[in-house]
Amino acid sequence: MTATTTDQTTEEVRRFLADLYDTFSTGDAAAWTDRITRAHEPVVIGTDPEEFWDEREHLVATVRAQAASMAASGVQVRAGTPRIDHHGDVAWIADEPTMTLADGRRIRMRLTAVLVREEDGWRHAQVHLSVGHPNEHMLDLALPV
């Protein structure tokens, strides 16, 4: 592996994230499916309660189908202000992207990801994408934030 500076690594990870988001509008799932870690079993958790994948082949098939469906419906996803950090060959991201639907509705989302640098570049080992719901709605309880 080649040594990179902190700024180079941050920019590489920022481009990686932009490519992941573009998947939703282009329908080209390769940014997700071709960049899954080969060294570990990936874990991806989506916004739906049934979206918890820890098996590569099922994850790839689902991402391809969802990317095609979302692109066909006109979905766009744009980064918020990603917080990116790294240590050696591991990087992590926290972001609040916005998903815009074809009818103009905007959904604020939350994303965390862990990336590992492998021989051919950055790959994701873990991704969690969620849509927050207020504690009052989920727990019927107001908690300090």
Buried (B, 14 or more C-beta within 10 A) or exposed (E): EEEEEEEEBBEBBBEBBBBBBBBBBBBBBEBBBEBBBEEBEBBBBBEEEEBEBEEBEEBBEBBBEBBBEBBEEEBBBBBBEBEBEBEEEEBBBBBBBBBBEEEEEEEEBBBBBBBBBBEEEBBBBBBBBEEEEEEEEEEEEEEEE
